[in-house]
């Protein structure tokens, strides 16, 4: 009897019907291209590379807090012993 109540409580869903979003009559204003300073898409630090403590200390002593985008891509490959050839944009 409990199974019948559960089955009756379920909504009927037809897979062929998909809800349509209401269409707006006024077009959205165009978005402006906003360019700012460099923002890394990776929020990792040098500690995530599992470097030796001496290397981490030297990096911190030099004032670096976060790896650049090219460092983020190349350091793991170099740690694995692979040859690395990379090029970064100026100032990155």
C-alpha positions in Angstrom: 0.0 0.0 0.0 2.9 2.4 0.7 4.3 1.6 -2.7 1.1 2.8 -4.3 1.2 6.1 -2.4 4.8 6.7 -3.5 4.0 5.9 -7.2 1.0 8.3 -7.0 3.1 11.0 -5.6 5.6 10.9 -8.4 5.1 13.5 -11.2 4.4 12.3 -14.7 7.4 13.3 -16.9 7.4 13.0 -20.7 10.9 12.8 -22.0 9.9 14.3 -25.4 8.7 17.5 -23.8 11.5 19.9 -22.8 10.8 23.1 -21.0 11.4 26.2 -23.2 12.9 29.3 -21.7 10.7 32.4 -22.2 12.1 34.5 -25.0 12.7 38.2 -24.3 11.4 40.7 -26.7 14.2 43.2 -26.1 17.8 42.3 -26.9 20.4 42.4 -24.2 22.8 45.3 -24.4 26.2 44.3 -25.8 28.9 43.5 -23.3 32.0 45.7 -23.3 35.4 44.1 -23.5 37.0 44.8 -20.2 40.7 44.3 -20.1 42.6 44.4 -16.8 45.8 43.3 -15.3 47.1 39.7 -15.5 45.0 37.2 -13.5 46.1 33.7 -13.2 43.6 31.0 -13.8 45.4 28.7 -11.4 45.3 29.5 -7.7 48.1 27.1 -6.8 51.3 28.0 -5.1 54.8 26.7 -5.4 54.1 24.3 -2.5 51.8 22.3 -4.8 54.7 21.2 -6.9 56.2 19.2 -3.9 59.6 20.8 -4.3 62.4 20.3 -1.9 62.3 22.5 1.2 65.5 24.3 0.2 64.0 25.2 -3.2 60.8 26.4 -1.5 62.7 28.6 0.9 64.8 30.1 -1.9 61.6 30.9 -3.9 60.0 32.6 -0.9 63.2 34.4 -0.1 63.2 35.8 -3.6 59.7 37.2 -3.0 57.7 34.9 -5.3 54.3 33.7 -4.0 52.6 32.1 -7.0 53.9 30.5 -10.2 53.2 32.2 -13.5 51.1 30.5 -16.0 54.1 29.1 -17.9 55.7 27.9 -14.7 52.5 26.2 -13.7 52.5 24.3 -17.0 56.3 23.5 -17.2 57.5 22.7 -13.7 55.4 19.5 -13.3 56.8 18.3 -16.7 60.3 19.1 -15.6 59.9 17.3 -12.3 58.9 14.2 -14.2 62.2 14.4 -16.1 60.7 15.4 -19.4 62.5 17.9 -21.7 60.8 21.3 -21.5 60.7 24.0 -24.1 58.4 26.9 -23.3 57.7 30.4 -24.3 55.9 33.0 -22.2 54.4 36.4 -23.1 56.5 39.3 -21.9 55.8 40.2 -18.3 54.0 36.9 -17.5 
